[in-house]
Amino acid sequence: MTNKLICIVGMCGSGKSEVSDFFVNRGFSYVRFGQITIDEIKKRGLEISEDNERKIREELRKEHGQGAYAILNIPKFDELLNNSHTIGDGLYSWSEYKVLKEKYGDNFIVIAVYSSPHTRYERLESRAEKHENDKENRFRSISMEKAQSRDYAEIENIEKAGPIVMADFTVVNEGSIEDFKNNLENIYNKIF
């Protein structure tokens, strides 16, 4: 059996990390698309902030094209897929989707996570209190204004809508965590 690459797409605060954790708890390897950004910020000695993250993301896309994060993560995906199914947390652009679809074909599956802007902005503003031991910077607190600005930039500048509408599965994350996990279990059972 060939291992699958399951990538998660959704707007900031929708619950992508929760989906990733769900699959990691079932033995999947894990790659966070955006870790490339955090690593570059640290390499340059900059503060981890929404402004610096945006700057780095845009620079990498200018250098490597809109498919940058797929292209730069393929070596990690290939290595991990040799041993296990792999979850890719944070697929962003239509170009990334096309790069990965061409490379992995039917073994590439996309799950879109949807939450309303209101729900996401509330989550994002309260993240710091809930995740104070977040050493990997997966759960950064963002103000509503910064989150909305990021939403607009992702929709307008990096083709984020494409992978969302082309997702193989969509899960709505507006209710309880139990409902969300039950919906994920249903998706998992459809895939495997």
N, C-alpha and C positions, 0 to 999 in steps of 0.2 A: 504494500500500500504506500502510495506517495503521500508525504505529509502536506498539510494545507497551511497556507498563509491567510489568516483572517485579519483583515484590517478594519479598524474602527474609525468612523468619520462622524463628526458632529460639531456644533458650535461650542465655544469655550463655556464650560460649566454644565454641559448637557448630561454628563455621566460617563464619558469615554473611559476614564480610569476605573470606574466601577465595573464596566464591562470587561476591561482587560483583566482586572483582578479575578473576576468570575472564571475566565478561561485559564489564567495562571494556576488557580486552585485546582484545575482539572489536568495539570501537568504540561500545559503549553509553555514554550519559551516566550520571552517577552522582549520586544524592541519598542522603545518610545521614539517616534519620528523626531520630535522636537528636542531630544537630548543633544542632537548635533548643535542646536542653537545655544543651549546652556553650556556645553563644552567650549564653544567658541568664545562666549562671553567670559568664561573663567580664564581661558587661555590669554585673552586680551587684558585681564585684570579689571574688567568693568563690573559695575554693580548689576545684579540680576534685577531687571525692571522691565515693565511692559515696553517702554521706549527703546531700551537697548535690545530687547528681544526682536522688536519689529525691525529695527535697523539691521540686525544680523540676518534675519529671515529674508529681507529684501535684497541684501548684498549677495547672499548665497543663490537666490533665484536669478539675480542679474548675471552672476558668473556661470551658473549651471543650467539656467532655464527654469521654467515653471515645474518641471519634473525633478528638481534638485533633491528633494528629500527622499524620493524613491530611489533615484540614482545613487545617492550617497549611502543609503541603507541597504542596498542589494547585497553587498558582501556580508553584512551581518545576517540578513535573512537567509542567504545561501548556506552559511555555516550552521545556523541553528536548524534549518529545515532538514539537514542531513540526519538529525537525531530525533526531532519531534515536530509536532504541529507548532506553529508560531503565531503569536498575536502581535499585530502592529498597531500601536496606540497612537492615533492622531494623523491619519491620512488627510491631506488637505486639498490638493488641487486636482483638477480634471487631468492635467498632464501627468501627475503622479499616478493616478488611476490607470491611465493608458499604458504607461511604462510597465507597471506591475501586471496588468492584464495580459500584455504581450509576452512578458517573461514567464509568468506562472500559469496562464490559461485558466482551465477549470479548477485548478488548485488554489486560485485566488478568490476569496470570498469577502464581500464588504458588508458590514453591519453599520447602519446609520442609527445614531441615537438622537432623539428629538426631545427637547424641553422648550417651553415658551421662553421668550426673552425675560419676562418678569421673574419666572422661577429661576432661570440661570443667573440673573443679576443678584438676586437675593443670596443664592448659594455662594457666588463668587465673593461677595462682600464679607461673608462670615467664615470663609475658609481658614483664615489665619488661626482663629481660636480652636478649630476642630483638628488641625493638622500641624501642631507646633513642633512635632518631631520629624517633619518632612525633609530629610537630608538630601533627597534627589530633586527637590523643587518641583514636584508634580502638582502640588496643591497651593498655588500662590493666590493670595487675596488680591482682588482687583476691584476698583470702584466701579459703580454703575456707568459712569461717564466713560472710563477707559474701556470697559467691556463693550459698550455700544460702539465706540470708535473702532475697536478691534473687529467687531462683527462686520461693520461696514467695509473696513479694509479687506477682510478675508473674502467677503462676497464680491466686492468690486475689483480687487487687485489680484487675487490668487485662485480664481475659478472654483471656490469651495462648493458651490451648489451642484456641480456636475457629479461628483462621487456620491453626494447625498441622494440625488434623484435616481442614480443608477445602482444604488445599493441592492444587494440580494435580499437583505432583511432590514426592516426598520423596527426599532423598539422605542416606545414612548415612555419617557421617564418623568411623569408628573405626579404619580401617586406614592404609595409607601415603598420602602426598599424591598419588602417582601413581594409585592406585586411585580416590581421591576425584576427581581431575581427569578420569579416564576416565569415571566415572559422570556428571560434569557434562557432558562432551562428548556422552554419550548423550542426556541431557535436552535439551541445546541442539539436537541433530539432530531430536528429536521436535517441538520448538517451531517450528523453521524448516525 
